[in-house]
Amino acid sequence: MATSSGTSSFENLDGAMDQRKRKRMQSNRESARRSRMRKQKHLDDLMAQAQQLREENARILSSIGATAQRCASVEAENSVLAAQVMELTQRLGSLDEILSYIGSASSGGGGCMFQSEEFQFGDGGAWNSVGLSHHPIMAEMFDY
């Protein structure tokens, strides 16, 4: 009977080890399942973040395009204004020269040069004698 008791003891031990082995295998399967779920959630989160970043990138690129267009428009407007400033500065210099010429001519006792026979508008005689490169002032240059 000792043999049957010993065999029974081995069978119980064998059964307990099988039970532990099955329990460990089940635990490992659950752990692997949880690991796969975590990995899938992480992948889903990364995909959502990538999509969000693509959308944000598109918005930023659109904003940069609009800003570049506005910058080009402002630069063009600035060039026009700079050209107008140069032209108006030249005209002001010409007017200053005319006023200086008129002032010096009228103080010479001859009266106003506009009444002189030397001063003629058609041929530019008096204009050229003082070295003026005069452009007529046009009213449409100014917005009233």
C-alpha positions in Angstrom: 0.0 0.0 0.0 2.9 2.3 0.5 3.4 2.2 -3.3 -0.2 3.3 -3.9 0.1 6.0 -1.4 3.4 7.2 -3.0 1.8 7.1 -6.4 -1.1 9.1 -5.2 1.2 11.6 -3.7 3.0 12.0 -7.0 -0.3 12.3 -8.8 -1.4 15.0 -6.4 1.9 16.8 -6.8 1.7 16.4 -10.6 -1.9 17.7 -10.5 -0.9 20.7 -8.3 2.0 21.5 -10.7 -0.4 21.2 -13.7 -2.8 23.5 -11.9 0.0 26.0 -11.2 1.2 25.7 -14.8 -2.3 26.3 -16.2 -2.8 29.2 -13.9 0.5 30.7 -14.9 -0.3 30.2 -18.6 -3.7 31.9 -18.1 -2.0 34.8 -16.2 0.6 35.1 -19.0 -2.2 35.2 -21.7 -4.1 37.9 -19.7 -0.8 39.9 -19.3 -0.1 39.6 -23.1 -3.7 40.7 -23.9 -3.4 43.7 -21.6 0.0 44.5 -23.2 -1.5 44.3 -26.7 -4.3 46.5 -25.6 -1.9 49.1 -24.2 0.2 49.0 -27.3 -2.9 49.5 -29.5 -4.1 52.4 -27.4 -0.7 54.0 -27.6 -0.7 53.5 -31.4 -4.2 55.0 -31.7 -3.2 58.0 -29.6 -0.1 58.5 -31.8 -2.2 58.3 -34.9 -4.7 60.9 -33.6 -1.8 63.2 -32.5 -0.2 62.8 -36.0 -3.6 63.8 -37.6 -4.0 66.8 -35.3 -0.4 67.9 -36.1 -1.1 67.6 -39.9 -4.2 69.8 -39.5 -2.3 72.3 -37.5 0.5 72.3 -40.0 -2.0 73.0 -42.8 -3.5 75.9 -40.9 0.0 77.4 -40.3 1.0 77.0 -43.9 -2.2 78.7 -45.0 -1.5 81.5 -42.5 2.0 81.9 -43.8 0.7 82.1 -47.4 -1.8 84.8 -46.5 0.9 86.7 -44.5 3.4 86.5 -47.4 0.7 87.8 -49.8 0.0 90.7 -47.4 3.7 91.4 -47.1 4.1 91.6 -50.8 1.1 93.9 -51.1 2.5 96.2 -48.3 6.0 96.2 -50.0 4.4 97.2 -53.3 2.4 99.9 -51.6 5.6 101.1 -49.9 7.4 101.3 -53.2 4.7 103.4 -54.7 4.7 105.7 -51.6 8.5 106.0 -51.7 8.4 107.0 -55.4 5.7 109.6 -54.6 7.9 110.9 -51.8 10.8 111.3 -54.2 8.7 113.0 -56.8 7.1 115.4 -54.3 10.6 116.1 -52.8 11.9 117.0 -56.3 8.8 119.2 -56.9 9.2 121.0 -53.6 12.9 121.6 -54.4 11.8 123.0 -57.8 9.2 125.3 -56.1 11.8 126.4 -53.6 14.2 127.3 -56.5 11.3 129.2 -58.3 10.5 131.1 -55.1 14.1 131.9 -54.6 14.4 133.1 -58.2 11.3 135.2 -57.9 12.4 136.7 -54.6 15.8 137.6 -56.0 14.3 139.1 -59.2 11.7 141.1 -57.4 14.3 142.5 -54.9 16.4 143.7 -57.9 14.0 146.5 -58.6 12.6 145.0 -61.8 9.3 144.0 -60.3 7.9 140.5 -60.6 9.6 138.4 -63.2 6.2 137.0 -64.3 5.6 140.3 -66.0 8.9 140.5 -67.7 9.4 139.9 -71.4 12.3 137.4 -70.5 9.9 135.1 -68.8 7.9 133.1 -71.3 6.0 129.9 -70.5 6.0 128.4 -74.0 9.7 128.0 -74.8 11.0 127.6 -71.2 13.5 130.5 -71.6 13.4 131.7 -68.0 12.9 128.2 -66.7 16.1 127.0 -68.4 18.1 130.1 -67.4 17.9 129.2 -63.7 18.7 125.5 -64.4 15.4 124.1 -63.3 14.2 120.7 -64.4 10.6 121.4 -63.6 7.7 119.0 -63.8 4.2 120.6 -63.5 2.4 119.9 -60.3 -0.7 117.9 -60.9 -3.7 118.1 -58.6 -4.6 114.5 -59.0 -1.5 113.5 -57.0 -3.2 114.6 -53.9 -6.3 113.1 -52.4 -8.6 115.8 -51.0 
